[in-house]
Amino acid sequence: MTINSIGDGAIMVLKADDVKQKVSLSHQISELWFNGELKQNYPNSPPTRPGRPQKPELIAPQNMPRRRNAKARAARIAMLHAIGHIELNAIDLAWDIIARFGDLMPKKFNDDWVKVADDEARHFDLINGRLLEYDSFYGALPAHDGLWQSAEYTAHDLLARLAIVPLVLEARGLDVTPKIIENFKASGDQKSVEALNIIYQEEISHVGAGFYWFNYLCDQKNLPAEATYQALVTKYFTGSLKPPFNIEARNKAGFMESFYQPLSKR
């Protein structure tokens, strides 16, 4: 297998339908990129949908079962499975933004999102490792397709993609993860707590990358960043921004309250 460019590498990950292969390729291509062995070329178009294993079954978000009691073993497995599904989607979202928009942007953009992709692959392995230790696995439970739907809605517009994926969906992860960590801590599952803490800290930098490049593009296009963000979220995000927000973590990412607080009041 020969990979010559970051564009080809990104598409190779996106097309992989085996999760182990998707994770392995993400690490391999990241290493090649940071070693300077890949050209910044984009010879092929990314697929509309990424490769996926036969399981999990994908169902509508509203049909997903509720996870009420994190102290119950089955509920902890369900929560870990849901997080693993998020991380698998995050791998593809990072490679898709490179394949779809990398040729329009500076090399640092590719550096940032290749690092995100590599992080997300490691996050998936951390969570799937915990599932295996619970005698479960990724694919054992149903999952929803809402994350990739957000990618489809924003496939034509990098500003919209940045507004929705890192600055709504990943930022929401910063809001809810501390409570999830507390629930696992209360259940005595220290290994999951350690994995989730790693993910939480690294997701701050992912939101930070999204915010940096969103503002970069607004500057390039001479657009007001706050108003543009609010307009794009209103147009492309089907839900609503619900407090409470993790303002401390969002501030660490540089993501200012003036961008998102007004949207929570509509």
N, C-alpha and C positions, 0 to 999 in steps of 0.2 A: 504494500500500500504506500503510494507516494503522494504526499501533500505538498504542493508548491506554493500555495497562497493562503492567506487568512480567509478569503472568501470561499475557496473550495473547502477548507477545513470546517468553517462554520456550517456549510451546507451538509457536509458529511455527518456532523453531529446531529443536525436537525432531522436528517433522514433515518438515523439509526432507530430501530424499533425494539432494541433490546436495552434495558436500563443499564446493565453492566457495561455494555459497549458504549453507550452514550456518556457514562461517567468516565470511562477509561479514555475515550477519544478527547473529551474535554480537557483532561489533564495533559494528554500527549500534545495536543495542539497548542495549549497554553505554553507548555515548555518550549516547543519549537518557535513560537512567536517571540517569547522573551529572550530566546537565544539568538534572535535575528535570522532565523532560517526560513522564514516565510515572507513572500512578497505581499505588498499591500495591493493586491489585485482582487477583482470580484467578477470572474468570468461567467458565472451562472446566476440565475435567479433563485431565490429561496423558495421552498415549497410553501403552499398555502397553509398546510397543517404539518406539524412534525410527526415523525414516526413514533408509534406508541405500541407497547405490548398488548396482547389480547385482553389482559386484565390489568387494571381494574375496569369494571363496567362503569361507563360515564353516564350519569343521570342528571336531571335538572337540579340546580342548587336548592330549590324549595322542597325537593323530595329527599334531601340528605337527612339521615337520622340525627337527632339531637344528641349531644354529648354532655350530659348533665352532671355526672358525679366523677370527678377525676380520681377519687380514691378507689373506685372500682376498677379492677384489672381490665375488663372489656372496654371501659370508657377511656382508659389510658392508651390502650392499643388503638382505638378509633381516633384519638387525638393525634397520636404519632403518625398514623397512616395519613390523616388529612395534611399534616405538616410535610410529610414525605412527598405527597402529591404536589403541594405548593413548590417544594424545592425542585422537583423534576421539571415542572413548568418553568421555573425560574432559570434553569439551565438553558432551555430552548429559547426563552425570551431574550436572554443575553446574547446567544449566538444569532438570533434572528435580527436583533438591532444592528449587529455588525454586518451580517450578510445583506441586509436591506438598505442600510444607510451609511455604512462605513466609508464608502467611496466619496461621500460628500463632505467628510469631516477630517480634521487633523489626525495624525498618528496617535496622539494622546487619547483621543476618543476610543480608538481600538484598544489601546493599552488598558484603559479603565474597564471596558466591558469584557475583555478577555479575562482580566482578573476577577470580575464579578462571576463570569461563567465558571472559572476554576473554583472559586469559593462555593458556588451553588452546588457543584458536583460533589465537593467534599461534604457539604451540609446534607445532601441526600444520603451519602454513605453513612454519616453519623446517625441519621434517623433510621435508615433501613437496618443498620446494625442493632439498634435498640429493638426494632420490631422482631428481628431474628432471635434476639435474646428472650423475647416474650413468646417464642415459638409461633410467630406470625411472619408476615413478609409483605412487601409492597405489592398490591394487587389482590390481597385477600379480601378487601372491602370495596364497596363502590366509592366513586369519587365524582366530583362535578367538573364541568368544562368551562366555568366562568372565566378563569384566568386567560385561557387561549382566545376566548371570544373577545376579550379586551384587546388582544394583539391583532385580531382580524379587523376590528373597528378602526384601528389606528395604523394599519399597514401602509397607508399612503402618505403619512405625515409624521415626521420625526418629532416635531414639537408636541403633537398630540400624544405620541407614544411615551415621551418622557413625562408629560403631565399625568398620564393615567397609570403607567406601570410603576416606575419608582416613586412618584410623588403622590399617588393615591394608594395603590395596592401595597407596595412595600412599606410606605409610611404607616399604613394601618397595622402592619405587622409589628412595628415598633410600639404601637399603642397597646396591643393585646398580649404580646409575648410575656411581659413581666407577670401578669396574672396567671398565665399558663405555667410559668416557672414556679410560682408560689404553690399552685395546685399540685404539681409533681413533687415539690419539696414536702408538702404536707402528707403526701402518700408514701414518703420514704424512698422515692426513686431518685437517688442522687446521681446515677449515671445519666439519666435523661436530663436532669437539671444541668449538669455540666455541658452536655451537648447543646442544649437550648441556649445556655449563656454564651457559648461560642458563636452560635448563629446570630443571636441578638446583637452582640457587639459588632460583628462584621456587617450586618445589615445596615447599621448606621452609616457606614462608609458607602454602601450602595445607594442609599437615599441621597447622600452627599454628592455622589457622582451624577445622579439624575438632576439634582438641583444646579450643579455647576454647568452642565451642558444645556439645560433649559435656559439659563440666563445667558450663556454664550450665544445661543441661537437668537434669542430675543435681541441681544446687542447687535448681532450681525444683520438682523432684519429691521432694526430700529423700531422694535415693538416694546410697549410697556409690559414688563414681565408679570407683574401681579395681575393686571387686568386680562392679559393673554391667558395666564394659567386658569383663572376663574372662568373665562369664556370656554376654554377647551374642556375643562372638567364638566361644566354644565352641559356641553354638547355631547360628550363621548362617554361619560360615566353614568351608568344606568341607576346606580344607587344614590345614596346621599352620604355626606361626610358627617359622621356622628361622633360627638365628644363622648367621653373625655379623651383628649389628645395627650400623648406623652410628650409634653412640651420640652422637657429636659433632653430627651433623646433626639427629637426633631431639631432642637437648637444645636446639638452637637454636630448634626449633619448640615448645619447652616440654613435649614429650612425655616424661614421666618413665619411667625404667626399671621402676619398681615396677608399672606398668600391664602391660607386655608381657613382661618377663623370666619371670615365673611360667608363662606359657603356653608358653614354649619348653621347659619342663622336664617337660611332661606326656607 
